[in-house]
Amino acid sequence: MTLLQILPVLAYAGCVGTILLIAQEKTVSALMRWVVPAVLGAVFLAFSLYQVSQDGLIQFWINHTTDLTGNQVWFDLIMAVTIGFYLLAPRARAVGMPLMPWGIAVFLTACIALLPMLARVLWLENKARA
């Protein structure tokens, strides 16, 4: 397997593990609740910047418009990011975060901004509890 085949498998395994932990209602320390999405956001940003430096911005469009599978992935991404923002917005509002700048960042970059938004909300919630 090539690295381009291994990375999606690793990402999927991480997703499955995270979903199973959440579904089992495992408790996570207050620090880890915001540190994990912050680190994931930084790593994903770095990976995305590297990808753009290698393939260019146009490759996103090519990937999502070449065939029905690309369209399906695009629709899935749009729906997932919109759902994430929709569910996170009330919590962000409750801790005083302005939603418009975050919303713009999310619709421009999807999870590149949604992960730091989640980390910020969790950090502010933790700070309010302390």
C-alpha positions in Angstrom: 0.0 0.0 0.0 1.1 3.5 -0.7 1.0 6.4 1.7 -2.0 7.8 -0.2 -3.8 4.5 0.5 -2.6 4.2 4.1 -3.6 7.7 5.3 -7.3 7.3 4.6 -7.3 4.0 6.5 -5.6 5.6 9.5 -8.0 8.5 9.4 -11.0 6.2 9.3 -9.6 4.1 12.2 -9.2 7.3 14.2 -12.8 8.3 13.4 -14.2 4.9 14.3 -12.2 4.9 17.6 -13.4 8.4 18.5 -17.1 7.6 17.6 -16.9 4.4 19.7 -15.5 6.3 22.7 -18.2 9.0 22.4 -20.9 6.4 22.0 -19.7 4.6 25.1 -19.8 7.8 27.1 -16.2 7.6 28.1 -15.1 10.6 30.1 -12.2 12.6 28.9 -10.3 15.2 30.9 -11.3 18.8 30.4 -7.8 19.6 29.0 -8.0 16.7 26.4 -11.5 17.8 25.3 -10.1 21.0 23.7 -6.5 20.0 23.1 -7.3 17.0 20.8 -9.4 19.1 18.3 -6.8 21.9 18.5 -3.9 19.6 17.6 -6.0 17.8 14.9 -6.8 21.2 13.5 -3.2 22.3 13.4 -2.1 19.0 11.8 -4.9 19.1 9.2 -4.1 22.7 8.4 -0.4 21.8 7.9 -1.4 18.8 5.7 -3.8 20.9 3.7 -1.2 23.6 3.1 1.3 20.9 1.9 -1.4 19.4 -0.4 -2.1 22.8 -1.9 1.6 23.5 -2.4 1.9 20.2 -4.2 -1.4 20.0 -6.2 -2.7 23.5 -6.2 -6.1 24.8 -5.2 -7.8 23.7 -8.5 -7.3 20.1 -7.5 -10.2 20.4 -5.0 -12.5 21.3 -7.8 -11.2 18.6 -10.1 -11.6 16.0 -7.4 -15.3 16.9 -6.8 -16.4 17.4 -10.4 -14.8 14.6 -12.3 -17.5 11.9 -11.6 -20.5 11.1 -9.4 -18.3 9.8 -6.7 -16.5 13.1 -6.4 -19.9 14.8 -6.3 -21.1 12.5 -3.6 -18.0 13.2 -1.5 -18.5 16.9 -2.0 -22.2 16.7 -0.9 -21.2 14.6 2.1 -18.5 17.2 3.1 -21.0 20.1 2.7 -23.7 18.3 4.8 -21.3 17.2 7.5 -19.7 20.6 7.9 -23.1 22.3 8.0 -24.4 19.9 10.6 -21.2 20.4 12.7 -21.6 24.2 12.6 -25.3 24.0 13.3 -24.8 21.8 16.4 -21.8 23.8 17.6 -23.3 27.3 17.1 -25.5 27.4 20.2 -22.6 26.4 22.4 -20.4 29.0 20.7 -23.0 31.7 21.2 -23.4 30.7 24.9 -19.7 31.3 25.5 -19.7 34.6 23.6 -18.0 33.6 20.4 -19.0 35.7 17.3 -20.5 33.3 14.8 -20.1 35.2 11.6 -16.3 35.2 11.4 -16.3 31.5 12.3 -19.1 30.8 9.8 -17.1 32.4 7.0 -14.0 30.5 7.9 -15.9 27.2 8.0 -17.6 27.7 4.6 -14.3 28.7 3.1 -12.2 25.9 4.6 -14.6 23.3 6.1 -13.0 21.3 8.9 -9.8 23.3 8.7 -11.8 26.0 10.6 -14.4 23.8 12.2 -11.8 21.9 14.3 -10.3 25.1 15.8 -13.8 26.4 16.4 -14.7 23.3 18.3 -11.4 23.6 20.3 -12.2 27.2 21.1 -15.7 26.5 22.3 -14.5 23.6 24.5 -11.7 25.8 25.9 -14.1 28.7 26.7 -16.6 26.3 28.3 -13.7 24.8 30.4 -12.6 28.3 31.4 -16.1 29.3 32.4 -16.4 26.2 34.6 -13.0 26.9 36.4 
